[in-house]
Amino acid sequence: MAKFWAEQGAEGTRETVADTATLALHVLTCVGFSLSYSFHHGVRDLSDGHSMTYRDALSLCLRNIITFAIFPKKVLSLSFLPKKLRSLGVATQEFQKYMEEMLTHERNMAAKHEQGTGNLMGSLVRASEEAQKSRDINDSTRLGLTDEEIFGNIFAFNLAGHETTANTMATSLVLLAANPECQDWLVEEIHHILGISGGSEDWKYDESFPNLKRCLAVMYETLRLYGSIVFIPKSTGFHSQSLALGDKTHILPPSTAININVQALHTDPQTWGSDALDWHPSRWLRASTPTFSSKDDRTSSMAKETFIEPEAGSFIPWADGPRECVGRKFSQVEFVAVLASLFRQYRVRPVVENGESEADAKRALMRMVNDSAISAITLQMLEPRSRSLRWERQI
């Protein structure tokens, strides 16, 4: 992806959001089903008996999730419907068919005691079958997951992990282009931890991820101000709940609907300080200084940096408590890996348009990011193609 962006030259690319969405989709297809696609063109060969690739079927379903939720699958196959709805109907059928084939394949391998693929589908199948085997023969309680439950979990994993992560990556790249000093600060850590030579296939999770704290700080700060989820719906359930605010306790009646204002929570000056509305990834690190007097000082300072865990309940981009997003760690590792891969060898800057200065172009990027609103179910930039980003290889 970075190579493709760099090939666009001085004109840059306006497809940051679309391209990060493609990347996030490819990550999900690989982790979920061990299907690999090249970035720009993907795999065009269809599997036997299919009229659409798995990637394209999943992508179409995710892009039309609201329509998909309203219309039953049977309705979407009716011949008199508009072409767009019928295409969605085909995508849902193809997606279901792919999952059924993969489920059968995983179960056949399990039955033969063969090593599984290690992907999400395989993990769900084997965990389900192990649960069924461990059940007491006299116990009628059903353990494990039905096929429909496995399919539902996989689709939910894809839905929750696609647009949210892609938006966060795209927004972070625009912000880094508008803040070159933060970009230098980030690159400094990446080179220190990963070096400047060798391939990413040599990276090891336990050696790299815990030490790429600045990469994670960029993610956290972007989620704080521009997180995909702007409110979280909750309910008191069947019983009343008590809520302590200051020195007062309020009683919330049963069946009370509650919407948590995530944006307000993440920009509360009492928690985040007087610069709560400013994007400063360094706020997440203790003993972090953007500039240093010497290389040795910089190395020593990075080694001493510690990640600041937010106060409980003050930072909830993945929700909180027992219903916290199960994909939290997955999204963090994905984001950090992408940032490290990009900025290890490349830099990004705004394309300066006619009559602009570099400062004008940076301010334009910030306006583009701040001009965001909820689109379908997540917060997104309204005009992500209004400005171009120029990528240049540095190493």
N, C-alpha and C positions, 0 to 999 in steps of 0.2 A: 504494500500500500504506500509506504513512504517513497519507494523508488518511483512508483507511478506518479505520485504528487510532484516529486522533484522534476520529473520529465516534462511537466507542464511549463517549466521555465518562468520567465518574468511575469507572465499573465496569471500564474498561480491557479488555484482551484477554488471553485465556489461550491464544491460537492462534499464538504467536510461532513455534514450531517448524514447525507446519503451513504457515503463511503464508510463511516464508522458503524452505521446500521448494518451494512453488508458484512463488515468484519465481525461484529457481535453475533450476527446470525451464523457465520461460519464457525465461530467458537462453539456455539450451542450445538450445531449439527455434529461437530467432532466429538464433543464431550458426551452428548446424549446418545449418539448412534455410531460413532467412529467413522463418520463420513467426512472426507476431506475435499475441499474445494479451493481452487486458486482464487486470488482476490478479485481480479477485474472481470474475468470471463466465466469462471465457475465451470462445472462439469455439465456439458450439454447432452451427453449420451443418456438416453432414457433406459431405465431398467425394463426388462421384459414385462409386458402386460400393463405398462404405465403410460399415461399421456402427459405427465408432468414430472419434473425432478422433485425429489424430496425437499430440496432447498426452496424451490419456487413455490411448492405447495404450502410449506410452512410460512414463508414470507407473505404470501397472499392472505393467509388466515390471520396472521398477526396484524397486518396493515388494516384489516377490516374487522377488527374484533367486535366493534359495536354492532355492526350488521350481523356478524356471526352469532352474537348473543341474542339478537332479536328474532331472527328467522330460523326455524327448525331446519335441519339438514335436508329433510324430504322436500320441503317447500322450495329450497334453492335449486333443486333439479328440475323444476317444472319448465317446460319448453317455451311457455309464453312470457317468461320473465326477461327483463333486459339482459344483454350480454354480460354486463359486469356482475350481476347477481348469479347468473348461470356459471360464470367462470369461478366464482367463489364456491359454488356448489361442487364443481369438479375438484377444486383444491381440497375441500373438506373430505371428499371421498378418497382422493389420492393419499392424503395425509393419513387417514384411517387405514388404508390398505398397506402403506409402508410400515406403519406401526405393527399391524398384525403379522406381516412377514418377518419383521425383526423379532417380535415376541416369539414366534414359532422357532426361529433360528436359535435364539438364546435358550429356549426350553430344550431343544434337541441337544445342544451342547451340554446342558446340565444333566440330561438323562444319560449321556455317554460319559459323564464325569470328566469332560474336557474343560480346560481352563477357559474361563469366560473372557469376554472382550474388555471388561473393566469399565465399560461405559455406563451411563445412567440406566438405560434399559436393562442391561445385564445385571446391574446391582439390585434393581427393584425385583427382577424375576427371581434371582437366587435368594434374596432376603425373604421373599414371600414363600418360596418353597421350603426354606429352612424352618420358617415359622410353622408351616403346616406339618412338617415331619416331627416337630417337637411337641405337637399337641397330644394330650392324653387320649388314648383310644376310646375312653369312656366319656370324654368331654365333647359335647355337641357344639361348643362355641367355635365359630369360624375364625381361624387365624389366617394371616396372609392377606393378599390383595387379589381382587377379581381382575379380569382383563380390563374392564372398563375403568376400574380404579387406577390401574397402572397407566392407562392411556391418559386419564384425567390429570394424574400427577405430572406426567411428562409434558403435557400441554401447558399446565400451570407454570412449570419450571421455565419453559420457553417464553411464555407470555411475560412473566415477572422479570426475566433476565435479559430480554432483548432490548426493548425501547429504552428502558431505564438506564442501563449501562451505556448504550450507544449515545444517548443524550448527554450523559455525564462526560464521556470521553470527548465528544464534539465541543461542548461548552468549555471544557478545560483547555483544549487546544487553542480555541479563540482567545481565551483569557491569557494564556502563555504568550501568544503572539503579540498581545497588547501590552504585556509586561515583560520585556526582555531581561530585566534584572532578575526576575524570578526564574526565568528560563535558564539563565547562567547558574543560578543557585541550584537548580534541579540537576543540570548537566554535571556540575561539580560532584555531586553525590554519585550519580550513575557511573561516571568514569572511575571514581574511587572504589566503588564496590565491584563493578563488572569489568573494569579495564576498557581499553579501546580496540582490542583485537579479539579474534575468535568469534564463534557463532553462538547463537542463543541456545543451541542444543546442549551446550556444556553447562548452562546455568542449572543450579540446584536450588530447590525451594528453600530448604532449611538454612542455606548459606546466603541466599540473595534476598528473599522477600522480607525477612525480619529486619534487614539492614537498610532497605530502601525506604526509609522513613519519610524523606521529603516527597517522594512519589505519592505515598499514601496521604501525606498532608495536603497535597494538591487536590486529591479526590475528596477528602473530608471538607476542605474549604469550599470547593465547588458545590458539594451537596448541601452545605450549610446555607448558602445563598441562592443556589439555583437547582435545588433538589427536584427530582421528577415528581415526587408526591408532595402536594402542598397542604393537604389535610388528610387526617386518618379518621375514618368513621368508627365509633365504638358504641357500646350500649351497656347499660347497667345490668341487663339480663332480667331474671325473674325476681331478684332481690334488690332492696335499696342499698346504696353504697354511700359511704362517708368520704368527704373530700375536705382535707385540712388546708386552709389558705391563711397564712399568717397565724394569728391567735384565735381564728374562728374555724369551726367545723360545720360544713354544710352537708345536709342529707339529700341525696339525689334519689328520687322515687324509682321504683321498678319500671322496666321497659322505657327508660329515658334514652333517647338518641343523643349522642355526643359527637361533635366533630372537633378534633384537635387541630388547631391552627399551627401547622408545622413552621410556616414562614415566620410568624410572629415569635414563636419559641426560639427559632434559630437566629433571630436578630434582636433579642432582648438585650438592651445595654447593660442591665444589671448582671447579666451572665457574661456577655461578650465584650463589654467595654464601650467606650465612646466611639470607637471605630467599627462598631458592629456591622455597618452596612458596607464596609470596605473589604475587598478580596485580598487577604494576606495569609497565604498558606503557612508562613513561618509561625503564626500564632499557635500552631499545634505542636511545636517543638520547644522543649526547654533547653536553655543555653545555646540557642541558635542565633547566629549573627550573619547577615547577608554578605558582609565584606570582611576580609581578613588581611593581616599585614604580610604574611608569607605562606608558602605552600605547606610547610610543616605545621603552622598554626591552624590552617584550614583543616588539615587531616586530623589533628588532635581535637579540634572543635567538633567535627562530624562524629568522631568516635564517642564523644561525651553526650551527644544529643539524645534525648529521650522523648518518646511520643507522649503527649499529654492526653490522657483519657478524660473525656468530658464528664462533668457532674451527671450523676444518674438522672435521666429524664429530661436533660437539657438539649440532647442531640439525638434525634430519632428518625433519620432518613430511611432506616430499615424497620421502622416501628420499634417496639420495645417489649420486654417481658417474654412470657412463654410463647407468644404468637409472633415473635420477631421473625423477619424474613429468613428462611432457611438457606437462601443463596447469598447471605451477607459475605462470608469469607470467599466464596467463589468469585463474586463481583470484585472484591478487593484485589485478589490475586490477578484476575484478568486485567483490571485497570492498571495495576502497577507493572505488569509484564508488557502491556502495550506502550505505556509511557517510556519505560526503560528501552524498549526496542526502537522506538522512534527517535528519542533524543540522545541515544548513544552515538549516533552518526549524523543526525540531521538537526537543523534549526528551522524555525518557522518565524515568519515576519509578515506584517500586513502589506498588501500591494498598495503602493501609493498611487492614487488616481490624479488626473490632470488638475494642476493648481493647488494640490495638497502638499503639506509638509508631512514628515514622518509622524510628528505629534498629532496632526489632524487625523491621519489614518488610524492611529492607535485609539483615539477617542471615538472614531466611527465604529471600531470593533466593539468597544465597551457599550455604545448605544445599541448595537445589534444584539448583544447578549442581554442587556437590560430590557429590551423590547421583547419580552417573553410572556407567554400566556398558556393556559391549559388547552391542549389540542387533543381531543378524544379523552384520554385518561391521564396524560402526563404533561408536565410543564415543558414547553419547547420554545426555541427562538422562532418568532413569527416570520422573519425574513432572513433565513440562514444563507441564502444565495445572494444577498445584497452586497457582500464584500468578499474579496478573494484573499486567500492565504498563500504565500509563496514559501515553498520548502526548498532548502539548499543543503546539499551534502557537505559536511565539514571534515570528515575523516575518510 
